[in-house]
Every structure is written in structure tokens, then in C-alpha cells.
Amino acid sequence: MGRRFVIGVLWSVAIYFGACLFVGVVACIIAGAYDPAHATVAGIRAGALSVASMRIYLIFCALFVGTAGTMFGFLPDGRASARAALSRHNP
């Protein structure tokens, strides 16, 4: 159980960075569409502000999804799949 928890925390870090990237890119695209003359500056500010304002939610959601997904076997390196469990018991 300890190994799965550590793997879940590692998955949580990856999910957190992916979620931050996704939120920042969406905010950047929207801000750039509303202000095409200053799209780069507006996008950078909007992306940073949106990720900073949602950081606590992103952290806890990533931690929950990563650890629970690994513990219940939804993410790789978690619990063994049903097929693998059956093949061990039935030769």
C-alpha cells in the first residue's frame, strides 16, 4: 500500500503540472482573442493570474485523482488488473 501511495503522489505531480498548463493555455488563448493587439502580454498575465487563483483547487484535485486513481487501479502502476489477477490464480 505504501508503494502505491508514493506512485499516486508522483502521478499527482504530473497531473498538477498538466492541469496548470491546460488552465494557463486556455486563459492565454481567451485573453489573446479579446485583445489581439497585445495578445502576448495579455496572455501571459491572464495565464499567470488564472493558475495562481486556482492553485489550491488544482493541487487538491490532482492529489485526490492521483492517489485514488493509483490505489483503485485506474492509473498505471496501481493495483493489478483483473486479467492479471485471474491469470495468477488459474494456470
C-alpha positions in Angstrom: 0.0 0.0 0.0 2.9 2.4 0.7 4.3 1.9 -2.8 1.0 2.6 -4.4 0.6 5.8 -2.4 4.1 7.0 -3.4 3.3 6.3 -7.1 0.0 8.1 -6.6 1.8 11.2 -5.3 4.1 11.1 -8.3 1.0 10.9 -10.6 -0.4 13.8 -8.7 2.6 15.9 -9.5 2.3 15.1 -13.2 -1.5 15.7 -13.2 -1.0 19.0 -11.3 1.5 20.3 -13.9 -0.7 19.2 -16.7 -3.7 20.9 -15.2 -1.8 24.1 -14.6 -0.6 24.0 -18.2 -4.1 23.5 -19.5 -5.7 26.3 -17.4 -2.9 28.7 -18.4 -3.2 27.9 -22.1 -6.9 28.3 -22.1 -6.7 31.6 -20.3 -3.9 32.8 -22.6 -6.0 31.9 -25.7 -9.1 33.7 -24.4 -7.1 36.8 -23.4 -5.3 36.9 -26.7 -8.6 36.7 -28.6 -10.1 39.6 -26.7 -7.0 41.8 -27.1 -5.3 40.9 -30.4 -3.0 44.0 -30.4 -1.4 43.0 -27.0 -2.0 39.3 -27.2 1.3 38.2 -25.8 1.3 40.4 -22.7 -2.4 39.9 -22.1 -2.0 36.1 -22.5 0.9 35.9 -20.1 -0.8 37.9 -17.4 -4.1 36.0 -17.8 -2.4 32.7 -17.7 -0.4 33.5 -14.6 -3.4 35.0 -12.8 -5.7 32.1 -13.6 -3.3 29.5 -12.4 -2.4 31.5 -9.3 -6.1 31.9 -8.4 -6.9 28.2 -8.9 -3.7 26.8 -7.5 -5.2 25.3 -4.3 -8.0 23.6 -6.2 -5.6 22.2 -8.7 -3.3 20.9 -6.0 -6.1 19.1 -4.1 -7.8 17.7 -7.2 -4.6 16.4 -8.6 -3.6 14.9 -5.2 -7.0 13.2 -5.0 -7.1 11.9 -8.6 -3.5 10.7 -8.5 -3.7 8.8 -5.2 -7.2 7.5 -5.6 -6.6 6.5 -9.2 -3.5 4.6 -8.3 -5.0 3.0 -5.2 -8.0 1.7 -7.1 -6.0 0.7 -10.2 -7.2 3.3 -12.7 -3.7 4.7 -13.3 -0.7 2.7 -14.3 1.5 1.1 -11.6 -1.5 0.8 -9.3 -3.4 -2.3 -8.4 -3.1 -5.3 -10.7 -5.8 -5.6 -13.4 -8.4 -8.3 -13.2 -6.9 -10.2 -16.1 -3.5 -10.3 -14.3 -5.2 -11.5 -11.1 -7.1 -14.2 -12.9 -4.0 -15.5 -14.7 -2.1 -15.9 -11.5 -4.8 -18.0 -9.9 -5.8 -20.0 -12.9 -2.9 -21.6 -14.7 
